[in-house]
Amino acid sequence: MDKTDAREQILAMVKKIVTDCFAGQPVRIYLFGSWARGEERRSSDIDIAVEHDGRVARSVFASARERLDEAPVPYRVDLVDLAASAPELAAKVREEGILWREYTSGLN
């Protein structure tokens, strides 16, 4: 398996876990940072942001983090709650991130 195939498999696994955990929730899920830019290194973490309007239970985030921690992903995955982040970070994620999934029923 070449580097591109391995990268795509890793991202597909992370995406499936996160989108499954937040399925049906009014959220937008983004890949951002070095992995979104294609500039990741061996030491890079995979940055995932979840945008919501405050109606997503903390337990959903906890479950997603637990599943990501247990997954056979050879990189650290950072799951960011944009509702609890600085507005500047949220704006940067919306501008530069890759939108993975959008469940927007009721989300502004």
N, C-alpha and C positions, 0 to 999 in steps of 0.2 A: 504494500500500500504506500503510495507516495504522500508527501507532506500535504498536498491540497486535499486528497481524499480523507486523510486523518483529520484535518481541520474541519472539513464539512461534516464528518461523522460526529465529532465532538460537539459542534454547534447544533446539529440536529438533535442530539441527545438532550442537551441543555434546553433547547427550545421546546421539545416535547414535554419535558418535566414541568417547565414553568407554565406553558400554555394549558396543560392538563390541570394543574393546580388552580389556575385562575379561570377556568372555563365557566362561562355563564356569569361571571362577575363583570361589572361595568368598569373595565380597565383598558389601558393601552400598554402594551409590553414592547420595550425597546432593547436592542443590543446597542451599546455605545462604547466609547473608548477605543483602545488599540485594536481590539478584535473587530470592531465595526469598520475601522479604517484599514484593516488588513496589515497592521504594523505590529502585531503581537510578537512577543519573544517568549522564550522558555519560562521566564519569571513573571510574565503578564497574567493578571487575573482576567476573568471574563466578567464584564460589567453588564448587568441586566437592570433596567429600570422599569418600575411599574407605576403608571400614572392612574390615579383614581380620585374620586370626589370625597373620600373619607368614609364611604359606606362599606368598605372591604374589611372584614374582621381580621384582627391581629393573628388569629389562629390560622388563617389562610396563608399569611406570610410565613408563620412559623412552620407550617406543614411544607411549604415550598422550600424553605431553607433546609429543613431536615432531609427532604428527598434529594436535594442537590448535594448535601454533605455525604449522603450514602451512595450516591451515583459513582460509577467507575470513571470519573472524569479526572484526568491527570493535571488539572489546573484548579486553582481556587475560583469559586464563582461568588461574585459580590452582587447580592440582590438589594437594590436601592428602592426605597419607598419614596417616590417623588413628593407625596403629600407631606412628608416630614423632612424634606430637604430644602436647601436654600433656593429661592426663586431663580437665582442665576444658574444653578445646576439644572433645574427643570427646563429652563429656556434653552440651555446648551444641548441637553438631551433631545428635546423636540426638534431643534435645528439640525444637529449633526448625527443623531442616532438613526438606526435602521428600525423602522416599525415592523415588529414581528407579528403582532396580533392586535386586533382592535375589537373589543366587545364594548360598544359604546351606548348600549341602551341606558339612557338616563345620564350619561356622562357628558359634561359640557366641553 
